[in-house]
Amino acid sequence: MREILEHGLNAGSAVLTVEGIPGIGKTRLLREAAAVADRLGYRFAQHRGAGPGPRTGRTHALLSGQLAGRPRQAEAAGRPLLVVLDTPDRPDHTPPPRRHRALGGRVVWLIARRPGCPRPLPADDQGRRGARLVLGPLAHADAVQLAQDTLGAPPGPALRRLLERAGGHPQLLVDLLAGLKEEGGLHRVAGEADLSGHRLPTRLTARVGAVLDRYSSGCRQLLCIAAILGDEVVYEDLAAMTATSVSALLPAIEEVRATGFVRTEGTRTVFLNPLLRQLIAASMPPTLRTALIREASALRSAAREPAAGRGPAAPPGPGRDTVPVHVPAPVPGPPAAQPDETDLNQRQQLLVDLVGEGLTNQQIARRLAVSHHTVNYHLRKLFKVFGVSSRIDLLNAAERQRSPAGARRP
């Protein structure tokens, strides 16, 4: 990093991209780099390209013309310019090319970004020296050393296992250790600091809950359900739990992937680490967790019973604790007759009409003054009645049933 700053001081413009998941230490590294740049004589610029919060991305000017109370000297001759962007994770928050060129002179960009986010600078910005620094998780030995430095004693067996569940995530580790100290969650055994119970620190669950609150309700819903189902995030299972289709969940799924709570592992999507999944589940009220666990168990039980016209349930993959999804088997001959409209009671017909209005399960629940679990239950029954697996197929089947051509002959 210092090499990039010295290049901007003596030679020309440069771009340093610091990449890593949220909480890995990108912002702290940028602040330290900005302090070094100040000592080297840089002047600072502020970019106001984004609002706060994870839904829109955030651009922090860590030094907006001031450092340690000193006024900005924007016109200082011969001094290179430092621009700091902290996690500009959407294309519409990228500074326009015209503004880039207007800066002129020697400009060094320090940019923090999440993995998979768009390139923060436009493609036509050539001629700058570029470097990329990827921040990864701490090794388990480093996490153990951090615990020893924080607690003043080596961690005991139970605490070491809990540290391993954090997956080397620096922010989780710091909050975990601080919370255990503050809330009396530790005791000394044979010179080691070990857990005195099984309860996670309130400080840690509160922080995760506060982060979740920044995202949309659809994103929170998927994360909470996925945390109940298992370490792997299986989109088909989430669609089954929400009585919808994967395609209907795409906007929320994209937001889930942008949170940094999940990662791609080959062809699988999994939670960043087991502790984070546990904290997301713990952020829900106990009664809600119990209800979701029961609902998942009911789906698993239903999936184990072979349905007419369907093949056996797909077996769970290695390490998966998720709702098995049935794979439809080809059925020879003409399609089965659809049920008469009279097979649906008035409330079920109303439910189909509300689905046709494009309402979500939560909106339907509010309209009918029932819980969204009740809506999910009745939608699944309708799916079974019509032999469909998505809302669109349900609406098409219901429309065919209402038309004279779709009616069943006696």
C-alpha positions in Angstrom: 0.0 0.0 0.0 2.8 2.4 0.8 4.4 1.6 -2.5 1.2 2.8 -4.3 1.2 6.0 -2.3 4.8 6.6 -3.0 4.2 6.0 -6.7 1.5 8.7 -6.7 3.8 11.0 -4.9 6.7 10.6 -7.3 5.5 9.2 -10.6 1.8 9.3 -11.5 -1.8 8.2 -10.8 -2.7 4.8 -9.3 -5.6 2.7 -8.1 -5.5 0.4 -5.1 -8.5 -1.9 -4.6 -9.0 -3.5 -1.2 -11.4 -6.5 -1.6 -13.0 -8.5 1.2 -16.3 -9.5 2.8 -18.1 -7.1 5.2 -16.4 -6.9 8.6 -13.0 -8.2 7.3 -11.2 -4.8 8.0 -11.4 -2.9 4.7 -12.5 0.4 6.2 -9.8 0.3 9.0 -7.1 -0.4 6.4 -8.3 2.6 4.3 -8.2 4.9 7.3 -4.6 3.8 8.1 -3.6 4.3 4.5 -5.2 7.8 4.5 -3.2 8.7 7.6 0.0 7.6 5.9 -1.0 9.6 2.8 -1.5 12.7 5.0 2.0 12.3 6.4 3.4 12.0 2.9 1.8 15.3 1.9 -1.4 14.3 0.0 -4.4 16.5 -0.4 -7.9 14.9 -0.1 -11.0 14.8 -2.2 -14.5 13.7 -1.3 -16.8 11.8 -3.6 -20.6 11.9 -2.8 -21.8 9.1 -5.0 -23.9 7.0 -2.7 -26.2 7.1 0.3 -25.6 5.1 3.5 -26.8 1.6 4.1 -26.3 -1.8 2.5 -29.3 -1.5 0.2 -27.6 1.3 -1.8 -24.0 0.8 -1.0 -22.0 3.5 0.8 -19.2 5.8 -0.2 -17.4 7.3 2.8 -14.9 10.1 2.4 -12.7 9.2 5.2 -10.9 12.4 4.9 -13.1 15.1 3.3 -10.5 17.8 3.2 -9.7 17.7 6.9 -7.5 15.5 9.0 -6.7 16.1 12.7 -8.5 19.5 12.5 -6.4 20.9 9.7 -8.2 22.7 6.9 -8.1 21.4 3.4 -5.6 23.0 1.0 -7.1 21.9 -2.3 -5.0 24.3 -4.4 -1.6 23.2 -3.0 0.7 23.1 -5.9 2.4 19.9 -6.8 0.6 17.8 -4.2 -1.0 14.5 -5.4 -4.7 14.0 -4.7 -6.1 11.0 -2.7 -9.7 9.8 -3.3 -11.1 7.2 -0.9 -14.2 5.2 -1.8 -15.5 2.7 0.8 -17.6 -0.1 -0.7 -19.1 1.5 -3.8 -21.1 -1.7 -4.6 -23.5 -0.5 -7.3 -22.7 0.8 -10.9 -24.9 3.9 -10.4 -22.7 4.9 -7.5 -19.5 5.1 -9.6 -18.1 8.6 -10.2 -18.7 9.6 -13.8 -15.7 9.5 -16.2 -15.9 13.3 -16.8 -15.4 13.9 -13.1 -12.4 11.5 -13.1 -10.7 13.5 -15.9 -11.6 16.8 -14.2 -9.5 15.9 -11.2 -6.4 16.1 -13.3 -2.8 15.7 -12.1 -1.7 12.8 -10.0 -4.6 11.0 -8.4 -4.5 7.9 -6.2 -7.7 6.1 -5.7 -8.1 3.9 -2.6 -11.2 1.7 -3.1 -12.8 -0.9 -0.8 -15.2 -3.3 -2.4 -17.0 -6.6 -1.8 -16.2 -9.7 -3.9 -18.3 -9.9 -7.0 -19.2 -6.2 -7.0 -18.8 -4.1 -10.2 -15.5 -2.5 -11.0 -15.7 1.0 -9.3 -13.8 2.9 -12.0 -15.0 3.1 -15.6 -13.3 0.9 -18.2 -11.8 3.8 -20.1 -9.6 4.9 -17.2 -6.3 3.6 -18.6 -2.8 4.6 -17.8 -3.1 4.3 -14.0 -1.0 1.9 -12.1 -3.3 -0.7 -10.5 -3.0 -3.1 -7.5 -5.4 -5.3 -5.8 -5.3 -6.4 -2.2 -7.6 -9.3 -1.1 -8.3 -9.6 2.7 -9.1 -13.1 3.8 -10.2 -14.6 7.1 -7.8 -15.2 10.0 -6.3 -18.6 10.4 -7.5 -20.6 13.4 -4.2 -20.2 15.1 -4.4 -16.4 14.7 -7.9 -16.4 16.1 -6.7 -18.4 19.1 -3.9 -15.9 19.6 -6.3 -13.0 19.4 -8.4 -14.6 22.1 -5.4 -15.1 24.3 -4.3 -11.4 23.8 -7.9 -10.2 24.5 -8.6 -12.4 27.5 -5.1 -12.6 29.1 -5.2 -16.4 29.1 -5.2 -19.1 26.4 -8.7 -20.2 25.4 -10.1 -23.5 26.7 -11.4 -26.4 24.6 -15.0 -25.2 24.4 -14.0 -21.6 23.6 -11.6 -22.8 20.9 -14.4 -24.8 19.2 -16.6 -21.6 19.3 -13.8 -19.6 17.8 -13.5 -22.1 15.0 -17.2 -21.7 14.2 -16.5 -18.0 13.5 -14.5 -19.0 10.5 -11.8 -16.4 11.1 -14.1 -13.4 10.7 -12.4 -10.6 12.5 -15.5 -8.5 13.4 -17.3 -11.6 14.7 -14.3 -12.7 16.8 -13.8 -9.2 18.3 -17.5 -8.9 19.2 -17.7 -12.5 20.5 -14.7 -12.1 22.8 -15.8 -8.6 24.1 -19.3 -9.8 24.7 -18.2 -12.9 26.6 -16.0 -10.7 28.8 -18.7 -8.1 29.4 -21.5 -10.5 30.1 -19.6 -13.0 32.3 -19.6 -15.8 29.8 -16.2 -17.0 30.8 -14.5 -18.7 33.7 -10.9 -19.9 34.4 -10.2 -23.6 34.4 -6.6 -24.8 34.8 -5.2 -21.4 33.7 -7.4 -21.3 30.6 -10.4 -19.0 29.8 -13.3 -21.2 28.8 -17.1 -20.9 28.3 -19.2 -20.9 31.4 -22.4 -21.6 29.5 -23.9 -22.1 26.0 -25.6 -18.7 25.6 -24.1 -16.4 22.9 -23.4 -12.8 24.0 -26.3 -10.4 23.6 -23.8 -7.9 22.1 -23.2 -10.3 19.2 -26.8 -11.2 18.5 -27.8 -7.5 18.7 -25.1 -6.5 16.2 -26.3 -9.1 13.7 -29.9 -8.2 14.3 -29.1 -4.5 13.7 -27.3 -5.4 10.4 -30.2 -7.5 9.3 -32.6 -4.6 9.9 -30.9 -2.5 7.2 -32.0 -4.9 4.5 -35.4 -5.4 2.9 -38.0 -7.6 4.5 -37.7 -10.1 1.6 -34.0 -10.4 2.1 -34.4 -10.9 5.9 -37.1 -13.5 5.4 -34.9 -15.6 3.1 -31.9 -15.3 5.4 -33.9 -16.3 8.5 -35.6 -19.2 6.8 -32.3 -20.4 5.3 -30.6 -20.2 8.8 -33.3 -22.6 10.1 -32.9 -25.0 7.3 -29.1 -25.6 7.4 -25.7 -24.4 6.5 -26.3 -24.6 2.7 -28.7 -22.1 1.1 -30.9 -24.1 -1.3 -33.1 -21.8 -3.3 -35.6 -24.5 -4.2 -36.1 -25.1 -0.5 -36.6 -21.4 0.2 -39.2 -21.3 -2.6 -41.0 -24.3 -1.0 -41.0 -22.6 2.4 -42.4 -19.4 1.0 -44.9 -21.1 -1.4 -43.5 -19.4 -4.4 -41.0 -20.0 -7.2 -37.2 -19.4 -7.4 -37.8 -16.9 -10.2 -40.1 -14.9 -8.0 -37.5 -14.8 -5.3 -34.7 -13.5 -7.6 -34.6 -9.9 -6.4 -34.4 -11.0 -2.7 -31.8 -13.7 -3.6 -29.6 -11.1 -5.3 -29.8 -8.9 -2.1 -29.0 -11.9 0.0 -25.9 -12.6 -2.0 -24.8 -8.9 -1.7 -25.0 -9.0 2.1 -21.8 -11.0 2.5 -23.6 -13.4 4.8 -23.3 -16.2 2.2 -20.6 -17.3 -0.2 -20.3 -19.5 -3.2 -18.6 -22.8 -2.7 -18.3 -24.5 -6.1 -21.9 -25.1 -7.2 -23.3 -24.5 -3.7 -24.2 -21.4 -1.8 -23.5 -21.7 1.9 -23.4 -19.4 5.0 -20.2 -17.6 5.5 -19.6 -19.6 8.7 -21.7 -21.7 11.1 -21.6 -19.0 13.9 -23.1 -16.4 11.6 -25.9 -18.8 10.7 -26.6 -19.5 14.4 -26.7 -15.7 15.1 -29.2 -15.1 12.3 -31.4 -17.8 13.7 -31.0 -16.4 17.2 -32.0 -12.9 16.0 -35.6 -14.2 15.7 -38.0 -14.6 18.6 -38.0 -18.1 20.0 -41.7 -18.6 19.1 -41.0 -17.7 15.5 -37.9 -20.0 15.4 -40.1 -22.9 16.7 -42.8 -22.2 14.2 -40.3 -22.2 11.3 -38.8 -25.4 12.5 -42.2 -27.1 12.7 -43.1 -25.8 9.3 -39.8 -27.2 7.8 -40.4 -30.5 9.6 -43.9 -30.7 8.1 -42.5 -30.0 4.6 -39.9 -32.7 5.1 -42.6 -35.2 6.2 -44.8 -34.3 3.2 -41.8 -34.7 0.9 -41.2 -38.2 2.2 -44.7 -39.3 1.2 -44.7 -40.1 -2.6 -47.3 -37.9 -4.3 -49.4 -39.2 -7.2 -47.8 -38.6 -10.5 -44.4 -37.6 -9.0 -41.2 -39.4 -8.5 -39.4 -40.0 -5.2 -38.1 -37.1 -3.2 -34.6 -36.0 -4.1 -32.1 -37.2 -1.4 -30.3 -34.5 0.5 -26.7 -33.9 -0.5 -23.7 -34.3 1.8 -24.0 -32.2 4.9 -27.4 -30.8 3.9 -30.2 -30.5 6.4 -32.8 -29.1 4.1 -36.3 -29.7 2.8 -36.1 -32.3 0.1 -37.6 -31.1 -3.2 -39.7 -33.5 -5.3 -38.6 -34.0 -8.9 -41.6 -34.5 -11.2 -41.5 -37.8 -13.1 -42.8 -37.9 -16.7 -46.3 -39.4 -16.8 -47.3 -41.1 -20.1 -50.7 -40.6 -21.6 -53.1 -37.6 -21.5 -52.8 -35.1 -18.6 -55.0 -35.7 -15.6 -58.3 -33.8 -15.5 -58.3 -30.6 -13.5 -60.6 -30.3 -10.5 -63.9 -28.4 -10.8 -64.1 -24.9 -9.6 -66.6 -26.2 -7.0 -63.7 -28.2 -5.5 -62.4 -24.9 -4.1 -64.2 -23.2 -1.3 -64.9 -19.4 -1.3 -61.8 -18.6 0.8 -59.5 -20.6 -1.5 -60.9 -18.8 -4.5 -60.3 -15.5 -2.8 -56.7 -16.6 -2.1 -56.2 -17.4 -5.9 -57.6 -14.0 -6.8 -55.2 -12.2 -4.4 -52.3 -14.2 -5.8 -53.4 -12.9 -9.2 -53.1 -9.4 -7.9 -49.4 -10.0 -7.4 -49.6 -9.7 -3.6 -46.9 -11.4 -1.5 -47.8 -13.9 1.2 -47.4 -11.2 3.9 -49.7 -8.8 2.0 -52.3 -11.5 1.5 -52.0 -12.3 5.3 -52.7 -8.7 6.2 -55.6 -8.5 3.7 -57.2 -11.6 5.2 -56.2 -10.9 8.8 -54.4 -14.2 9.2 -50.8 -15.2 9.7 -48.5 -15.7 6.7 -48.0 -19.3 7.9 -51.7 -19.8 7.3 -51.4 -18.4 3.8 -48.4 -20.6 3.1 -50.4 -23.7 4.3 -53.4 -22.9 2.0 -51.2 -22.1 -1.0 -49.5 -25.5 -0.6 -52.9 -27.2 -0.5 -53.9 -25.4 -3.7 -50.6 -26.4 -5.4 -51.4 -30.0 -4.5 -55.1 -29.7 -5.7 -54.0 -28.4 -9.1 -50.8 -30.5 -9.3 -48.6 -27.4 -9.8 -45.4 -26.0 -8.1 -45.5 -22.3 -8.8 -47.9 -19.3 -8.5 -47.9 -18.7 -12.2 -48.9 -22.4 -12.8 -51.6 -22.0 -10.2 -53.1 -19.0 -11.8 -53.0 -20.6 -15.3 -54.7 -23.8 -13.9 -57.3 -21.8 -12.1 -58.0 -19.7 -15.2 -58.4 -22.9 -17.3 -60.8 -24.2 -14.7 -62.9 -21.1 -14.9 -63.2 -21.3 -18.7 -65.8 -23.6 -20.2 -63.1 -25.5 -22.1 -61.4 -26.3 -18.9 -64.4 -27.7 -17.1 -64.5 -31.4 -16.4 -67.2 -33.3 -18.2 -69.5 -35.6 -16.3 
